[in-house]
Amino acid sequence: MLVATFLFFLSTVRTLYALSGRTPPVSFELLAWLGSGLLFAYLVRRDRHLHGFASSPADFGLLLIAAWPIAVPYHFFATRGRAGWRPFLVFVLVYLGSYVLTVLLFLLAQYVIQPH
């Protein structure tokens, strides 16, 4: 839920920038990437604890922050085997859903703003 809320916030900010005709600053995109990585690292750490793993491999947290689009799905399949498809699909749907939401908010706002 925390990850979805954060991604919704990012979608809203990106939509507001797009509506104003500007691109988000590079610092915002960097913080969005690192913030997503930190949240996914927290998600994986909590998930590992719930599945009975005592510790993470060395530097796994840094790997998650830097390469979370690859490391999070790897974690799902490494800890669950074939059953890793379910959390992987949720991961993909939440992530892609945030971008679809951005586009829908932009189109809706454009429709409302445009004179008829």
N, C-alpha and C positions, 0 to 999 in steps of 0.2 A: 504494500500500500504506500509506503514511504517513497519507493522508487517511482511508482506511477504518479504520485503527487509532484515529485520533483520534475519529472518529464513533462507533466502538464504545465507546470510553471515555465519551463523552458519554451514550450510551444507557445504559450501566451506572449512571452517576451519577444520571441522571434516574429510572431504575427504582428505585434505592435510596431516593431522595426520595419517590417515589410509594408505595413500600411502607411508609414510615414515616408516611404520611399528610400529608406536608408538601410545599410547592412549593419548587423551587429558588430561591435568592435571585436578585434582579435582577442582581447583580454576576456570578453564575455564568452567567446567560443572555447577558449582555453579553460576557463573556470567551469563551463558546462561539461567539458570532457572530463576534467579531473573530478568534478563533483559527482558525475555519473560513475566514474571509476571507484570513488570512495564508497558510494552507496552500494554498488555491486560487490565490492570487497566485504562490506558489512554483511550483505545478504549471504555471500558464500561462507563467511566465517560462522554466521549463525546456523546456516544449513549444515555445515560440517559438524558443529556441536550437536545438533538435533539427530544426526545420523551416527553419533557415537565415535567420531574421529577426535582423538585427543588434541592433535596439533596439525598445523599446516606444514607443507614442505617449505624449505628455506626460501625466502624472498617471494613467496606466493602472493603476499599482499601487494608488493611492488609490481609484480607481474599483472595482477588484477587491475591496479590503477592505470598502468601504462597500456595494457592490451586487453581490456575487459571484453571487447566483442569476440575475442577468440578464447580467452581464459574461462569465462563463465560457462559457455556451452561445453567446453572440455570438462569442467568440474561436474556438470550434470551427468555426462556420460561416464566419467570415471567413477563416480560414487554410486550410480544407479544401474549401469549397464544399459540394456535395451529400454528400461523404464525411464531413461533420461530424456526420451522424446517429449513426455508431457511437460516437465518444467522448461525444456528448451522451447517448445511451442508457445508457452506462456511468455517467456522471455522475449521471443520474436514479436509476438502480438502486442505486448505492452510497448516495446520500443518502436515498432512500425506504427502502432496506433497513435503514438504521440506526434509523429510526422503527418499522418492523415488528419489528425485533429488540427494541426497547424494550417494545413491547406484548407480545411473546411472553415475554420475561423476566418481566414483571410478572404475566402470567397464570399462568405456571409457578410463580412464587414464591407467588402467591395459592393455587394448588392445593396446594402443599406445606405451606403454613402453616395452611390451613383444616383443622380437625379433621373426620375422616370418620366 
